[in-house]
Amino acid sequence: MRGEILGVERRRIWRDEDKLEIVASVGIGGATVTQVAQRHEITRQQIYAWRHDL
């Protein structure tokens, strides 16, 4: 069976300043991790990982 390619994977390089800004935006105005992740087109897990690293 052949696999299908559903989309193009893209990898982005995030600066520490950008990561910090994204992590800090959680909770502002009641924004949830899910909402912030969707806004920046990243996963919730990515935000949690950045939070842990920063």
C-alpha positions, 0 to 999 in steps of 0.5 A, spaced: 500 500 500 502 506 498 502 512 503 499 519 501 502 525 502 497 530 505 501 536 506 507 539 505 511 539 512 514 546 514 520 547 519 520 554 522 526 557 526 523 561 532 528 566 535 528 566 543 524 572 543 519 570 539 518 564 543 518 568 549 512 573 546 508 567 544 509 563 551 507 570 555 501 571 551 497 565 554 492 568 559 492 575 556 485 577 555 483 570 557 487 567 551 488 559 552 494 555 550 490 552 544 488 559 542 495 562 542 497 555 538 492 556 533 494 563 532 501 562 531 500 555 527 503 551 532 501 545 536 499 546 544 505 541 545 510 546 542 508 552 547 508 547 553 515 545 551 518 552 550 515 554 557 519 548 560 525 550 556 524 558 557 
